[in-house]
């Protein structure tokens, strides 16, 4: 079971869309948790009903379960007590008992991503504090177009991939799912353009000898 913990709607598709679609097709469960389900300060955001429809449609297109939506404040998660974020994520770990967790890289330009990443890394250790939870197999950090790639070099840790998933044949489906989110895609050369997303998948594939790939930074693995 794969738990994807993100700050905002569309992060789950940008960082995990093609990999998740591949895993779902293979019979694995993918469950998304979005801490800021409302994104109330997003420019060109649809109304509440429209946003919810976009979220559900995008996730269903990839075979994911209906996302869990938190109500934490958009672009203000640094004002939320760290323990509240951790405990919310822990409650989802208890509920879904994941084998793998995927979340943001803490070096992303978006500060909400940083807060969620730190909280998720803390929550991921829950199985070591409780005897009634199965051990976590692995914890992975994702790259988010227009956030991970926009971080400034030399100002902190940057996304450094060490795990690559062959997603040849799934990138178009990822883009279709992103287009379910109104006003999220942009024209090239924006990072969230069709050309840039295809290009990133080709670049990551070239790094590891695959056709097209999504990349992750694996920071914990309990088994070889």
Secondary structure as the mmCIF struct_conf table of DSSP 4:
data_model
#
loop_
_struct_conf.conf_type_id
_struct_conf.id
_struct_conf.beg_label_comp_id
_struct_conf.beg_label_asym_id
_struct_conf.beg_label_seq_id
_struct_conf.end_label_comp_id
_struct_conf.end_label_asym_id
_struct_conf.end_label_seq_id
STRN STRN1 UNK A 2 UNK A 8
TURN_TY1_P TURN_TY1_P1 UNK A 9 UNK A 10
HELX_RH_AL_P HELX_RH_AL_P1 UNK A 11 UNK A 25
TURN_TY1_P TURN_TY1_P2 UNK A 26 UNK A 27
STRN STRN2 UNK A 30 UNK A 36
BEND BEND1 UNK A 37 UNK A 38
TURN_TY1_P TURN_TY1_P3 UNK A 40 UNK A 41
TURN_TY1_P TURN_TY1_P4 UNK A 43 UNK A 44
HELX_RH_AL_P HELX_RH_AL_P2 UNK A 48 UNK A 61
TURN_TY1_P TURN_TY1_P5 UNK A 62 UNK A 63
HELX_LH_PP_P HELX_LH_PP_P1 UNK A 64 UNK A 67
STRN STRN3 UNK A 68 UNK A 69
STRN STRN4 UNK A 71 UNK A 71
HELX_LH_PP_P HELX_LH_PP_P2 UNK A 72 UNK A 73
TURN_TY1_P TURN_TY1_P6 UNK A 74 UNK A 75
HELX_RH_3T_P HELX_RH_3T_P1 UNK A 77 UNK A 79
BEND BEND2 UNK A 80 UNK A 80
HELX_RH_AL_P HELX_RH_AL_P3 UNK A 82 UNK A 96
BEND BEND3 UNK A 99 UNK A 99
STRN STRN5 UNK A 100 UNK A 104
TURN_TY1_P TURN_TY1_P7 UNK A 106 UNK A 107
BEND BEND4 UNK A 109 UNK A 110
HELX_RH_AL_P HELX_RH_AL_P4 UNK A 111 UNK A 123
TURN_TY1_P TURN_TY1_P8 UNK A 124 UNK A 125
HELX_RH_AL_P HELX_RH_AL_P5 UNK A 126 UNK A 129
TURN_TY1_P TURN_TY1_P9 UNK A 131 UNK A 132
BEND BEND5 UNK A 133 UNK A 133
HELX_LH_PP_P HELX_LH_PP_P3 UNK A 134 UNK A 136
STRN STRN6 UNK A 138 UNK A 142
TURN_TY1_P TURN_TY1_P10 UNK A 145 UNK A 150
BEND BEND6 UNK A 151 UNK A 151
HELX_LH_PP_P HELX_LH_PP_P4 UNK A 152 UNK A 152
TURN_TY1_P TURN_TY1_P11 UNK A 153 UNK A 154
BEND BEND7 UNK A 155 UNK A 156
STRN STRN7 UNK A 163 UNK A 166
TURN_TY1_P TURN_TY1_P12 UNK A 168 UNK A 170
HELX_RH_AL_P HELX_RH_AL_P6 UNK A 171 UNK A 179
TURN_TY1_P TURN_TY1_P13 UNK A 180 UNK A 180
BEND BEND8 UNK A 181 UNK A 181
TURN_TY1_P TURN_TY1_P14 UNK A 182 UNK A 184
TURN_TY1_P TURN_TY1_P15 UNK A 188 UNK A 189
BEND BEND9 UNK A 190 UNK A 190
TURN_TY1_P TURN_TY1_P16 UNK A 191 UNK A 192
BEND BEND10 UNK A 193 UNK A 193
HELX_RH_AL_P HELX_RH_AL_P7 UNK A 194 UNK A 208
TURN_TY1_P TURN_TY1_P17 UNK A 209 UNK A 209
BEND BEND11 UNK A 211 UNK A 212
STRN STRN8 UNK A 213 UNK A 221
BEND BEND12 UNK A 222 UNK A 222
#
